[in-house]
Each structure stands twice: as C-alpha cells, then as structure tokens.
Amino acid sequence: MCCLKMAKTTPPVEVIFSVDQTYELMFCLEEPTSDKSKLEPEHLAQDDVESTKLELLRLALARNLAMAIVKEGTFET
C-alpha cells in the first residue's frame, strides 16, 4: 500500500491524496474496524499485527491530510 510506504518516509515528500480523498479513506478505514468485539481468542495474535498495520495506515493518512490541507490552502468545516 502506498500509505504504508508514506508512513515510513521521514519527512513526507509529497501529497498522495487530496483532502476529500483522505477523509473518504479514513472513513472507509473506520467501518471495518468498528466490529473488533466479535473476534475470537485464536485471532488475537493476528489481530495485533493487523492493529499495528492499521495504526500505521492511520498515521500515514493523518500526515497526508495535514500536507494536503497546507497544499490546498484552506480547510473548511
């Protein structure tokens, strides 16, 4: 995933997604992670790895969002 590569780059070099695209990706990321209470015990170790990947992806998206806001010039609420 390009977002995971971006999370590992220090400092970030370019905006990958626009502000709107980043918000959409963040929203889509939260949908499948909202049902974590249904996991069975044997999936907990795998869940730790997946949780780490999701946190890296969230970090990459947050960095991209900040850069996109600066690049696009304005932030409307």
Stockholm file with secondary structure:
# STOCKHOLM 1.0

chainA/1-77         MCCLKMAKTTPPVEVIFSVDQTYELMFCLEEPTSDKSKLEPEHLAQDDVESTKLELLRLALARNLAMAIVKEGTFET
#=GR chainA/1-77 SS CHHHHHHHSSSCCSCCSCHHHHHHHHHHHHHHHTTGGGCCGGGHHHHHHHHHHHHHHHHHHHHHHHHHHHHHCCCCC
#=GC SS_cons        CHHHHHHHSSSCCSCCSCHHHHHHHHHHHHHHHTTGGGCCGGGHHHHHHHHHHHHHHHHHHHHHHHHHHHHHCCCCC
//
